[in-house]
Amino acid sequence: MGSGAAERGQTHRRPVLLPFLLSLFCRALSEQIRYRIPEEMPMGSVVGNLAKDLGFRVLELPTRKLRISSEKSYFTVSSETGELLVSGRLDREQICGRQPVCALDFEAVAENPLNFYHVSVEIEDINDHAPKFAHVFFDLQISESAQPGTRFILGSAHDADIGTNALQNYQLSPNEYFSLLSKEKSDGSKYPEMVLKTPLDREKQKSYRLTLTALDLGEPPLSSTAQIQVLVTDANDNPPVFSQEIYRVSLPENVCPGTTVLQVTATDQDEGVNAEITFSFSEAGLRPEFDLNSNTGEIIVLNTLDFEEIKEYSFVLEAKDGGGMIAQCTVEIEVLDENDNVPEVIFQSLPNLIMEDSELGTLVALLKIRDKDSGHNGEVICKLEGDTPFKILTSSRNTYKLVTERVLDREKNPEYNVTITATDRGKPPLSSSSSVTLHIGDVNDNAPVFQQASYVVYVAENNPPGASIAQVSASDPDLGPNGQVSYSIAASDLEPRALLSYVSVSEQSGVVFAQRAFDHEQLRSFELILQASDHGSPALSANVSLRVLVGDRNDNAPRVLYPALAPDGSALFDTVPRAAEPGYLVTKVVAVDADSGHNAWLSYHVLQASDPGLFSLGLRTGEVRTARALGERDTARQRLVVAVRDGGQPPLSATATLHLVFADSLQEVLPDLSDRPVPPDPQAELQFYLVVALALISVLFLLAVILAIALRLRHSSSNEAWGCFQPGMCTKSGPVVQPNYSEGTLPYSYNLCVAHTGKTEFNFLQSSDPLSSAQDILCSESPGTLFPLCNSSESTSHQQAPPNTDWRFSQAQRPGTSGSQNGDETGTWPNNQFDTEMLQAMILASASEAADGSSTLGGGAGTMGLSARYGPQFTLQHVPDYRQNVYIPGSNATLTNAPGKRDGKTPAGGNGNKKKSGKKEKK
């Protein structure tokens, strides 16, 4: 770089640093990094290795992104080497004028971490400007009467350079009449004065031509010349004289144009034309800021002054009389600084986002305050306006840092409008503000929040699968994925395997769907723990409980517990004493409903009755009582169809059929009972036909064999006598009753033959074949026999009397459960089970008499006597306590919590034993 080698401080290319360097935190240096270079260096010239001087390694340059922050781009930094390069023309005279020191101050900014460094490049002057005269030709009139030693100020030359490169000396061409002196002004500029050495004689020589040369001491030295023509005039003995050789005045920079600066005065002792004085600038056109009145010598301000551009003005005035004699004086005007420049706030670096989890003291921005004024007018105080979580720290000369002071929360304030005010100390003080919007970046610091602390929903049972039953909603104030909420089921009181078959939740909307239809009777309620999670990293979540209450609907019809069919399908009947008084408790319909509330509130109604006025039915209790006494015209057999309705909307119902027989003893109703053939089974008939077909083939073969044997033997075997089982004595009965112990009867099976006594005969069993072990031997007395068997031979000649045809039931009045229709179309009472039913009725009557006064519906504690009919699994935990609605048919005892409570009415005859009139399978 030759003579343009850079310096730092006063040593060539050596950065002056503080005694310590905190490079670990990349803090700014309090002292500038200084370089010194000559002006007019070509573009791309290296000023110095800025990265090396700052302590950066070459490998760090791509990440640190070192750059120059300056108003005018005179320099740039190489991104590869970190060298400071010249990027613009460096003309010292244009940049700094005649200032003795010309320095360009700017900031170098580095990132990661963000920091700045003060850099100063001093521009050295080179001798690139030669001294120049304002006029290359001067006319000078000197009177011949001028005395030796008279001085004449000549026009000075100007050199834009400074120091040794500036104008240093004047030279006058050799002559015998004049010599030259170099004079210096207060501002350091030099001007020439020509001194007359010997008297002039106009008559000998009227004029002289001289050459004035201005020289500097640069390398190489430069110079310029001006021609002086001296005209010798007649004697004007007295030149003008100024009142002062130097006029000094101070002006504020904000003085208005047209203001009078000062007025110079000059006197001439001559008279006439030689005493007429005119004023002028010795160098015309060089001071456009001022104007001079040639007659009065008044100097006025012509244009606006600016202290920041020119701090002082110095120029020479001439006073010329009519005879041509000239006097000169110097005027020096000092411009006073006024507080006319507002401070400027300049942000050097500003991030796009400030994360809300930034630590206290995090650097946010670098800013610089600039005020062109001087002294107190240029001293600036910087402060932060408003209540913001930031503060300003002074870094160095008019440079500040904006750092965080409090914790940031984007959810409360997503952005801050930061206003920084800079105020100088002038009078009056001037200030300016600069605002910038700082955006806060989001981090996942907020968990989702549900709108409710807990949720309770009511869902009616039998809901359609896939229907929406509830919706939960959670909000997250974070942004983007940090605020996106998804829903899931975290836990439940249902079994994990069954959970997915009951409910599901939409991940996006939080809608809870039912996967199946709920059943209030199986599941009254269940609870879910729903979780809302955001998509941040790490994800945050919140839980809420959702309780689902399954509401009841009237979807279960009442179920009749009593009366009910026996396990073999036979219907039951109850006997009522003929002498029963009005209000006598005949029986009680017991029913349950699996629903709840009004849907399970049961009421009892009579649908059909053989004699509507004979019995009354309790609306809520289901108790069947006699409404009046039995009359002579009333039939002994009554049928009641009872409807049990619940309180639902619409109501559901079930029916129960009651068969009631008025009789004082069991023997009165037995003769009229007859067996009813069992309806054929189509599958059994088909199998029967197949067996018959096979049997026919076998019989045909056997008949052929027997016929052959019979033809040979020609005799037949005689039949043996079987006692009462001879064909004349007994007839073979179709169905045989199988022992059934599930109804609480004794483990005996009775088969009987009844001798003809009176009007009705009972000849149930007649057989000519031996009986199997499953059947008891008839026609003999056994310990369980209640009637003599086959004690009259007349029974063989009488047929069994048909049942009483006057007692018929319609199809709707036949015994059985609601909706079941058994029996043939004639409506006759079934009589194929007469023998067994009669014996069971006797046994039950005996048991009732033995247990009268303390009897309940037996069967074990807690079973209400129903386990014998419905099995051991049917206990009190399955149904409500209906003991007050249960009674012993034909008895005056009801089931109560305290044994011994009676109805208070004793039946006139018998205990009302139950009888079976259903169908039996044929054996």
ZIFEN-V396881 format. One record per run of one state. SS is the DSSP state (@ for helix, = for strand, . for the rest). FROM is the first residue (numbers start at 1). LEN is the number of residues. Records with the same first field share a line. If there is no record, write none. Layout:
BEGIN
SS->FROM-LEN / FROM-LEN
END
This chain:
BEGIN
.->1-1 / 5-3 / 9-2 / 12-21 / 39-7 / 54-4 / 65-2 / 70-5 / 78-5 / 87-5 / 97-6 / 111-4 / 125-7 / 134-3 / 144-7 / 154-3 / 159-4 / 166-1 / 173-5 / 185-5 / 197-10 / 217-6 / 234-7 / 243-3 / 253-7 / 264-2 / 268-4 / 276-2 / 282-8 / 293-5 / 302-10 / 321-5 / 337-7 / 351-2 / 356-7 / 371-4 / 379-1 / 386-4 / 397-2 / 405-10 / 425-6 / 442-7 / 451-3 / 461-7 / 472-2 / 476-4 / 484-1 / 493-3 / 506-5 / 515-10 / 535-6 / 552-7 / 563-9 / 577-8 / 589-1 / 593-4 / 601-2 / 610-5 / 618-5 / 627-10 / 646-7 / 663-4 / 671-3 / 675-7 / 714-9 / 726-31 / 758-2 / 761-32 / 798-10 / 809-2 / 814-3 / 818-10 / 829-2 / 832-2 / 852-15 / 871-12 / 886-1 / 888-5 / 895-7 / 903-12 / 917-7
@->2-3 / 50-4 / 58-7 / 92-5 / 163-3 / 272-4 / 375-4 / 480-4 / 496-7 / 597-4 / 667-4 / 682-32 / 723-3 / 793-5 / 811-3 / 834-18 / 867-4 / 883-3
=->8-1 / 11-1 / 33-6 / 46-4 / 67-3 / 75-3 / 83-4 / 103-8 / 115-10 / 132-2 / 137-7 / 151-3 / 157-2 / 167-6 / 178-7 / 190-7 / 207-10 / 223-11 / 241-2 / 246-7 / 260-4 / 266-2 / 278-4 / 290-3 / 298-4 / 312-9 / 326-11 / 344-7 / 353-3 / 363-8 / 380-6 / 390-7 / 399-6 / 415-10 / 431-11 / 449-2 / 454-7 / 468-4 / 474-2 / 485-8 / 503-3 / 511-4 / 525-10 / 541-11 / 559-4 / 572-5 / 585-4 / 590-3 / 603-7 / 615-3 / 623-4 / 637-9 / 653-10 / 674-1 / 757-1 / 760-1 / 808-1 / 817-1 / 828-1 / 831-1 / 887-1 / 893-2 / 902-1 / 915-2
END
